[in-house]
Each structure stands twice: as C-alpha cells, then as structure tokens.
C-alpha cells in the first residue's frame, strides 16, 4: 500500500505551485482534496487523490511576476555575501527597461519576494531570472526539465578545430557523466556554448581542459527566452506570451 505524503509536497510534485505557496494556499483554505477544503498544514494525501486550487489561489498566482535581469559581472545571483552585492538589488523602478513590452506597470509589490530561478556565476553577466511565481522557479530548477542555456564565451589562447571537437564531447566529473555541450567558434577569441545540463564553473573547467582560459561569460538565452536588447543592469517583465 502506498504511504500518504504531505499535501504541500504533492502540490509541488504536480507543478501546482512552490512549497512556500502550497503552505500559504492551504492556510488560506484555497485547496481542495477530492472536493473537500483542506486548511491544516501537515495534512497528508495519497497519490491518486484529486487536488485542486480554488480561484482565489489561481488569481494570486496570476498577479505574481517574473523578471528578466541583465546581470552585470560582479553581482551575486544568490542572497549576497559580505562585500558582494546581490543581483536582486538592481531590480528597482529606475532600472526598468524603457523598451519593456509586457504591458505591466511596475508596482511596489513587484519588488518583494523575488527568488533567483537558477544560478549565474559571480564573474558572468547576462540573462538572469527572478520570480515570485513558484511554478516558474520549479520549472527552471527541475532536474527533468533541461532547458538549453546559451552563452557567449571570450577566451585567451588559440582556438583550434581539435579543441572545439573536444569541447563537444560528454565528460565525467566525480563519477557523474554530463550531457555534451554544443560548442562552436564565433571569432578568433570567442566561443558559443549551448548547455542542457550545467554546474558551477563548468565552462571554465571545460575550456581549461583544452588549454583555453576564460576571461568573459555572457548568458544570452534560457530556453526560448533571450536577452536580446535588454541593456546591462536593467530588467523587464516576462511577457504573458513568452515561455521558457
């Protein structure tokens, strides 16, 4: 017999919301299990039971925004460390991109409870996603949803065809085999990387292994959403018609 699991965990597994949102919606009485309202945190359900969010929960989710930031190098994707500014501090009214075509008017509530949906190295620049929507965060962080991530990489060293061929192979680190990157040469000292799986310092490690030193990394795209003309240090809202 299948053991019951926490309702909030099951809601997250189903992609209904994040764990934090699940607890919030349960407390508010906005969750139904087999048609019955469940408002007690820690409640457990069986996998076959039907879980639904009430309209109010769906309305709250619809009000939550996702922000695309062009992170400059030197800003931390996480919460920040002594002497290092977190990237979320750049999200403020005065850095809102004038070319934002989302139709969303910035409000004070859009600047709170933003979580980074994924990592971008301190020394790297480019597209970073900050969101209030647990569904977006779960989607971008899920192990089974490997969105392509495209990077522009500047290196020191002479790029050869053999190096590019080696960079396109699968590789193993600490017993874990990672999917091969798609790597192509863009100019004398610039490479294009497209990754489906990634870990910290991955690009630097790959380049060092073939004799190249990385001096600049810029993320251009996550899935189908690109940086495009968003200026460095500025941000815009994710449009309703955009999907990663």
N, C-alpha and C positions, 0 to 999 in steps of 0.2 A: 504493500500500500504506500502511495506517495505521501510524504510528510507535508504538512502545511507550511507555508513560508510567510514572512512578513508582507503585509499588503503593500507597504511603500516600496519594498524591493520588487515585488511583482509588477507594480505600476511602472517602475523604471525599466524592467526587462521588456515590457510590452511597448516601450517608447512613448508612453503617455505623457511623461514629464520627468524631471530630475528627482532625486531622492528628497532634496530640500523642498521642492514644490509639492511632492506627494504628501509629506508631513503637514504642510500648510493646508492643502486641499482637504485632507482627512479631518483636521481640526475644525475647519470651517463647515464640515458637513456637506461637502460638494462631491463626494464619491459614493457610488452605489455598487454593491456587490450582489449579483443576482437580483437586481431591482430594489434592494434594501439599502438605506443610507447607513454607512459605517463612519463614525466620527471619533473612534477611540484609537489613539496612537498605539502601535504594537499589535494591532489586530492581525490575524493570520488567515490566509486563504489557501485553497487548493488550486493547482494549475488549471483545472477545467472550468473554474468559476468565472462568470462574466463580470468584468469590471468596466464601469462607465464613469466618465466625468460629467458633472452637471454643467448646464450652460454657463453658469457664473464662472466656473473654473476655466472653461474654454475662452470666455471673454477676457479674463485676467491674462491668460497666455497670449491672446491676440494683441494686448496692449504692451507686451514686453518686446523690447527692441534688440536687434543685433547690429553691432557697429563694426565697420571695416576701418582699420587704422593703418596708415603708412608709418610703421615704426622706424625711427632712426637708429643707427647703431649706437650702443652705449646705454640703451634703456632696457630694463629687465622685463620680460614677459610676465613674470610672477608678481608677488606682492611687494617686492623690493627688499634690499639689503642695506646695511649701513653704508652710506656714501654713494649708493646707486639708486637712481630714480626709477620707479615702476612706470611702465608704458601707459597705464590707465590714466595717469595724471595729465597726459596730453589731451585727453578727451574732455573738452570744455567748449563753451559757446564760441570763443574767439578763434578756435582752431577748426571749426566746422567748415568743410569744403564748400565753397560757393557754388560749385557745379553739381551738388547733390540733387539727384532727380527722383528721390524716393517719395517726395510729397509729404514727408513727416516733418512737422515743426518741432524743433528741439524744446523739450520741457525739462524742468528741474529733475523730475523723477527718472529721466533717461540716463542720468549720470551716476546713479547709485546701483549697487548690487550687480555690477558688471564682472563677469568671470572670463578669464582668458580660456578660449577653446583651442588648446594646443600650445605648443612651445615654439619659440623662435630665439635662437642663441643671442646672448648679450651683444656680441660683436656683429651680428647680422642685422640687416634692415629689410624693409618690405612689408608685405601683407600680413596683418595680424587680426584675428577675430576676437572681439569681446562681446559677450552676450548676456542678457537677462533671461533668456529662454533656455530652460533645461533640455528641451528637445534638441535644440541646435548643438548645445555642448555635448550631449550624449552621442549624437550622430557623428560629430567630428572627432571625438575621442574614442569611439568604439573600435575594438580590435578587429572586428569583422567587416568594417567599412573602410577600406584603404583608399581614400581619395588621393588622386595624383596631386603632388606638390611640385611646382616648377620653380627653379632657382637660376639666377644669373650669377656665375662664379668667376671672379678675377683671380688669376694665379701668377706666381713668379716661377719661371722655368720655361723651357722649350717644349711645347706640346707636340707629341708625335702621334701618328696613327696607331702605333702599338699601345701607347698609353690610353688612348680613347677606347681601344678594344678591351684592354684590361679593366677599365672602369665600368664597362658594360656587363661584366660577369657577376654571378652571385658570389657571395663571400660569407665566411663564418667568423663570428666573434663570440668567445666564451661559450662555444658549443651551440650557438644559435645561428642558423642559416637565414640570411636576409634576402629578400627579393632583389633581383638585379635592377640597378638604376638604368635609366635611358640617358646616355651622355653623348653630346655632340659638341664639336668645336665651333664657336661663333666668330672668333677673331684670333689674332696672334696670341693674346693672353687671356682669352675669355672662353668659358665652357658653359653649356646649358645642361643642367641636371633635372631630370624628372623622376621623383621618388614615389613609390607606393607604400613603402614602409620607411620609417626613419627613426633615428635615435640621436641623442645629443652628440655633436661633433662628428657626425657620420661623414659629411662631405669632406671635412678636414682630414679625417683618417684615411679615406679613400685616395684623396689626392697625394697625401704624404707617402702612401704605399707605392705610388708610381713615380715619386720623385718631384712632385709639384708642391709649392707652398701657397696656401690660400691667403689672399690679402683682402678679399671682399666677397660677401654673400648677400644677395638680394632676392627675397621670395617674391615671385611675380604672380603666382596663381595658386589657389586651393580648389581642387575640383573644377567646376565651371565658372568660378568667380575669380576675376582677375583684378590686379592693382590698377591697370590702365593709367588714366591721367591723374590719379589721386596724388597730390603733392606730399612730399616727405613732411612728417609732423602734423599732418591734417587727417581728418576722418570723415566718413559719411555713413548713413544708414544703409543697411541691406534692404534692397527693394523687394516688394512682395512678389515680383515676377522672377527673382533670382533664386536659384537653387544650387547648392554645392554639388 
